[in-house]
Amino acid sequence: YFQDAEEEEMPEGIKYKFPWDDIKKDLTTFTREYFNQYLQ
């Protein structure tokens, strides 16, 4: 269901594809940098 959602129109007038991959990459990078900086 979620895999096919990209090919369908988004509800509520949302016109763009939600960049989950970019968010996960940014979150991973942020978490890594956060722990590296504040837990040394």
PDB file of N, CA, C and O in Angstrom:
ATOM      1  N   TYR A   1       0.844  -1.207   0.000  1.00  0.00           N
ATOM      2  CA  TYR A   1       0.000   0.000   0.000  1.00  0.00           C
ATOM      3  C   TYR A   1       0.874   1.250   0.000  1.00  0.00           C
ATOM      4  O   TYR A   1       0.679   2.151  -0.816  1.00  0.00           O
ATOM      5  N   PHE A   2       1.832   1.301   0.913  1.00  0.00           N
ATOM      6  CA  PHE A   2       2.670   2.495   1.009  1.00  0.00           C
ATOM      7  C   PHE A   2       3.615   2.603  -0.180  1.00  0.00           C
ATOM      8  O   PHE A   2       3.973   3.707  -0.591  1.00  0.00           O
ATOM      9  N   GLN A   3       4.023   1.460  -0.738  1.00  0.00           N
ATOM     10  CA  GLN A   3       4.930   1.496  -1.881  1.00  0.00           C
ATOM     11  C   GLN A   3       4.231   2.065  -3.106  1.00  0.00           C
ATOM     12  O   GLN A   3       4.876   2.695  -3.944  1.00  0.00           O
ATOM     13  N   ASP A   4       2.920   1.854  -3.226  1.00  0.00           N
ATOM     14  CA  ASP A   4       2.179   2.329  -4.388  1.00  0.00           C
ATOM     15  C   ASP A   4       1.709   3.772  -4.221  1.00  0.00           C
ATOM     16  O   ASP A   4       1.204   4.376  -5.167  1.00  0.00           O
ATOM     17  N   ALA A   5       1.876   4.323  -3.021  1.00  0.00           N
ATOM     18  CA  ALA A   5       1.334   5.652  -2.740  1.00  0.00           C
ATOM     19  C   ALA A   5       2.028   6.723  -3.579  1.00  0.00           C
ATOM     20  O   ALA A   5       1.435   7.761  -3.870  1.00  0.00           O
ATOM     21  N   GLU A   6       3.274   6.480  -3.966  1.00  0.00           N
ATOM     22  CA  GLU A   6       4.021   7.482  -4.718  1.00  0.00           C
ATOM     23  C   GLU A   6       3.404   7.713  -6.095  1.00  0.00           C
ATOM     24  O   GLU A   6       3.508   8.809  -6.648  1.00  0.00           O
ATOM     25  N   GLU A   7       2.765   6.689  -6.648  1.00  0.00           N
ATOM     26  CA  GLU A   7       2.233   6.789  -8.007  1.00  0.00           C
ATOM     27  C   GLU A   7       0.842   7.428  -8.018  1.00  0.00           C
ATOM     28  O   GLU A   7       0.333   7.788  -9.079  1.00  0.00           O
ATOM     29  N   GLU A   8       0.234   7.567  -6.846  1.00  0.00           N
ATOM     30  CA  GLU A   8      -1.127   8.089  -6.757  1.00  0.00           C
ATOM     31  C   GLU A   8      -1.105   9.572  -6.403  1.00  0.00           C
ATOM     32  O   GLU A   8      -0.094  10.098  -5.937  1.00  0.00           O
ATOM     33  N   GLU A   9      -2.234  10.235  -6.630  1.00  0.00           N
ATOM     34  CA  GLU A   9      -2.325  11.644  -6.252  1.00  0.00           C
ATOM     35  C   GLU A   9      -2.352  11.765  -4.733  1.00  0.00           C
ATOM     36  O   GLU A   9      -2.978  10.965  -4.038  1.00  0.00           O
ATOM     37  N   MET A  10      -1.668  12.771  -4.242  1.00  0.00           N
ATOM     38  CA  MET A  10      -1.641  12.980  -2.806  1.00  0.00           C
ATOM     39  C   MET A  10      -2.943  13.629  -2.356  1.00  0.00           C
ATOM     40  O   MET A  10      -3.474  14.478  -3.072  1.00  0.00           O
ATOM     41  N   PRO A  11      -3.478  13.255  -1.190  1.00  0.00           N
ATOM     42  CA  PRO A  11      -4.718  13.846  -0.684  1.00  0.00           C
ATOM     43  C   PRO A  11      -4.497  15.258  -0.157  1.00  0.00           C
ATOM     44  O   PRO A  11      -3.359  15.702  -0.004  1.00  0.00           O
ATOM     45  N   GLU A  12      -5.582  15.950   0.118  1.00  0.00           N
ATOM     46  CA  GLU A  12      -5.540  17.274   0.755  1.00  0.00           C
ATOM     47  C   GLU A  12      -4.778  18.290  -0.079  1.00  0.00           C
ATOM     48  O   GLU A  12      -4.237  19.251   0.467  1.00  0.00           O
ATOM     49  N   GLY A  13      -4.724  18.096  -1.399  1.00  0.00           N
ATOM     50  CA  GLY A  13      -4.127  19.092  -2.269  1.00  0.00           C
ATOM     51  C   GLY A  13      -2.613  19.120  -2.247  1.00  0.00           C
ATOM     52  O   GLY A  13      -2.005  20.061  -2.755  1.00  0.00           O
ATOM     53  N   ILE A  14      -1.996  18.107  -1.668  1.00  0.00           N
ATOM     54  CA  ILE A  14      -0.535  18.066  -1.648  1.00  0.00           C
ATOM     55  C   ILE A  14      -0.043  17.680  -3.035  1.00  0.00           C
ATOM     56  O   ILE A  14      -0.446  16.653  -3.579  1.00  0.00           O
ATOM     57  N   LYS A  15       0.824  18.500  -3.601  1.00  0.00           N
ATOM     58  CA  LYS A  15       1.212  18.348  -5.003  1.00  0.00           C
ATOM     59  C   LYS A  15       2.552  17.650  -5.173  1.00  0.00           C
ATOM     60  O   LYS A  15       2.916  17.289  -6.292  1.00  0.00           O
ATOM     61  N   TYR A  16       3.288  17.453  -4.096  1.00  0.00           N
ATOM     62  CA  TYR A  16       4.648  16.952  -4.229  1.00  0.00           C
ATOM     63  C   TYR A  16       4.796  15.607  -3.517  1.00  0.00           C
ATOM     64  O   TYR A  16       4.004  15.257  -2.642  1.00  0.00           O
ATOM     65  N   LYS A  17       5.822  14.869  -3.912  1.00  0.00           N
ATOM     66  CA  LYS A  17       6.157  13.615  -3.242  1.00  0.00           C
ATOM     67  C   LYS A  17       6.925  13.927  -1.967  1.00  0.00           C
ATOM     68  O   LYS A  17       7.866  14.720  -1.981  1.00  0.00           O
ATOM     69  N   PHE A  18       6.527  13.308  -0.874  1.00  0.00           N
ATOM     70  CA  PHE A  18       7.182  13.567   0.403  1.00  0.00           C
ATOM     71  C   PHE A  18       8.551  12.896   0.421  1.00  0.00           C
ATOM     72  O   PHE A  18       8.635  11.682   0.238  1.00  0.00           O
ATOM     73  N   PRO A  19       9.633  13.660   0.639  1.00  0.00           N
ATOM     74  CA  PRO A  19      11.002  13.127   0.511  1.00  0.00           C
ATOM     75  C   PRO A  19      11.429  12.324   1.737  1.00  0.00           C
ATOM     76  O   PRO A  19      12.292  12.754   2.502  1.00  0.00           O
ATOM     77  N   TRP A  20      10.806  11.138   1.916  1.00  0.00           N
ATOM     78  CA  TRP A  20      11.118  10.339   3.101  1.00  0.00           C
ATOM     79  C   TRP A  20      12.583   9.934   3.128  1.00  0.00           C
ATOM     80  O   TRP A  20      13.212   9.935   4.186  1.00  0.00           O
ATOM     81  N   ASP A  21      13.140   9.578   1.937  1.00  0.00           N
ATOM     82  CA  ASP A  21      14.537   9.133   1.899  1.00  0.00           C
ATOM     83  C   ASP A  21      15.468  10.245   2.365  1.00  0.00           C
ATOM     84  O   ASP A  21      16.400  10.001   3.132  1.00  0.00           O
ATOM     85  N   ASP A  22      15.214  11.470   1.898  1.00  0.00           N
ATOM     86  CA  ASP A  22      16.057  12.595   2.299  1.00  0.00           C
ATOM     87  C   ASP A  22      15.917  12.857   3.789  1.00  0.00           C
ATOM     88  O   ASP A  22      16.899  13.165   4.464  1.00  0.00           O
ATOM     89  N   ILE A  23      14.695  12.736   4.304  1.00  0.00           N
ATOM     90  CA  ILE A  23      14.473  12.980   5.728  1.00  0.00           C
ATOM     91  C   ILE A  23      15.222  11.945   6.561  1.00  0.00           C
ATOM     92  O   ILE A  23      15.843  12.280   7.569  1.00  0.00           O
ATOM     93  N   LYS A  24      15.160  10.693   6.134  1.00  0.00           N
ATOM     94  CA  LYS A  24      15.846   9.650   6.890  1.00  0.00           C
ATOM     95  C   LYS A  24      17.353   9.845   6.831  1.00  0.00           C
ATOM     96  O   LYS A  24      18.046   9.625   7.824  1.00  0.00           O
ATOM     97  N   LYS A  25      17.870  10.258   5.672  1.00  0.00           N
ATOM     98  CA  LYS A  25      19.308  10.521   5.556  1.00  0.00           C
ATOM     99  C   LYS A  25      19.703  11.679   6.464  1.00  0.00           C
ATOM    100  O   LYS A  25      20.692  11.598   7.193  1.00  0.00           O
ATOM    101  N   ASP A  26      18.920  12.760   6.416  1.00  0.00           N
ATOM    102  CA  ASP A  26      19.240  13.933   7.227  1.00  0.00           C
ATOM    103  C   ASP A  26      19.136  13.599   8.710  1.00  0.00           C
ATOM    104  O   ASP A  26      19.957  14.052   9.507  1.00  0.00           O
ATOM    105  N   LEU A  27      18.128  12.806   9.084  1.00  0.00           N
ATOM    106  CA  LEU A  27      17.951  12.457  10.488  1.00  0.00           C
ATOM    107  C   LEU A  27      19.106  11.590  10.975  1.00  0.00           C
ATOM    108  O   LEU A  27      19.601  11.768  12.088  1.00  0.00           O
ATOM    109  N   THR A  28      19.530  10.653  10.135  1.00  0.00           N
ATOM    110  CA  THR A  28      20.658   9.797  10.505  1.00  0.00           C
ATOM    111  C   THR A  28      21.923  10.625  10.674  1.00  0.00           C
ATOM    112  O   THR A  28      22.659  10.456  11.646  1.00  0.00           O
ATOM    113  N   THR A  29      22.172  11.523   9.723  1.00  0.00           N
ATOM    114  CA  THR A  29      23.360  12.372   9.794  1.00  0.00           C
ATOM    115  C   THR A  29      23.290  13.278  11.019  1.00  0.00           C
ATOM    116  O   THR A  29      24.276  13.429  11.741  1.00  0.00           O
ATOM    117  N   PHE A  30      22.127  13.880  11.252  1.00  0.00           N
ATOM    118  CA  PHE A  30      21.964  14.767  12.399  1.00  0.00           C
ATOM    119  C   PHE A  30      22.201  14.017  13.705  1.00  0.00           C
ATOM    120  O   PHE A  30      22.893  14.510  14.595  1.00  0.00           O
ATOM    121  N   THR A  31      21.620  12.820  13.814  1.00  0.00           N
ATOM    122  CA  THR A  31      21.771  12.036  15.038  1.00  0.00           C
ATOM    123  C   THR A  31      23.228  11.675  15.273  1.00  0.00           C
ATOM    124  O   THR A  31      23.732  11.780  16.391  1.00  0.00           O
ATOM    125  N   ARG A  32      23.903  11.248  14.204  1.00  0.00           N
ATOM    126  CA  ARG A  32      25.315  10.869  14.335  1.00  0.00           C
ATOM    127  C   ARG A  32      26.153  12.065  14.775  1.00  0.00           C
ATOM    128  O   ARG A  32      26.967  11.956  15.692  1.00  0.00           O
ATOM    129  N   GLU A  33      25.951  13.206  14.118  1.00  0.00           N
ATOM    130  CA  GLU A  33      26.739  14.392  14.461  1.00  0.00           C
ATOM    131  C   GLU A  33      26.411  14.873  15.870  1.00  0.00           C
ATOM    132  O   GLU A  33      27.291  15.323  16.605  1.00  0.00           O
ATOM    133  N   TYR A  34      25.128  14.774  16.241  1.00  0.00           N
ATOM    134  CA  TYR A  34      24.710  15.213  17.571  1.00  0.00           C
ATOM    135  C   TYR A  34      25.427  14.404  18.652  1.00  0.00           C
ATOM    136  O   TYR A  34      26.014  14.960  19.580  1.00  0.00           O
ATOM    137  N   PHE A  35      25.366  13.078  18.509  1.00  0.00           N
ATOM    138  CA  PHE A  35      25.999  12.238  19.527  1.00  0.00           C
ATOM    139  C   PHE A  35      27.514  12.402  19.515  1.00  0.00           C
ATOM    140  O   PHE A  35      28.146  12.406  20.571  1.00  0.00           O
ATOM    141  N   ASN A  36      28.096  12.538  18.332  1.00  0.00           N
ATOM    142  CA  ASN A  36      29.549  12.713  18.253  1.00  0.00           C
ATOM    143  C   ASN A  36      29.980  14.009  18.932  1.00  0.00           C
ATOM    144  O   ASN A  36      31.033  14.067  19.566  1.00  0.00           O
ATOM    145  N   GLN A  37      29.149  15.056  18.793  1.00  0.00           N
ATOM    146  CA  GLN A  37      29.541  16.355  19.321  1.00  0.00           C
ATOM    147  C   GLN A  37      29.298  16.454  20.828  1.00  0.00           C
ATOM    148  O   GLN A  37      30.132  16.986  21.560  1.00  0.00           O
ATOM    149  N   TYR A  38      28.147  15.938  21.291  1.00  0.00           N
ATOM    150  CA  TYR A  38      27.737  16.212  22.665  1.00  0.00           C
ATOM    151  C   TYR A  38      28.046  15.090  23.643  1.00  0.00           C
ATOM    152  O   TYR A  38      27.934  15.275  24.855  1.00  0.00           O
ATOM    153  N   LEU A  39      28.436  13.920  23.127  1.00  0.00           N
ATOM    154  CA  LEU A  39      28.675  12.799  24.036  1.00  0.00           C
ATOM    155  C   LEU A  39      30.130  12.371  24.056  1.00  0.00           C
ATOM    156  O   LEU A  39      30.451  11.277  24.519  1.00  0.00           O
ATOM    157  N   GLN A  40      31.015  13.226  23.556  1.00  0.00           N
ATOM    158  CA  GLN A  40      32.436  12.897  23.646  1.00  0.00           C
ATOM    159  C   GLN A  40      32.932  13.123  25.077  1.00  0.00           C
ATOM    160  O   GLN A  40      34.109  12.903  25.365  1.00  0.00           O
TER     161      GLN A  40
END
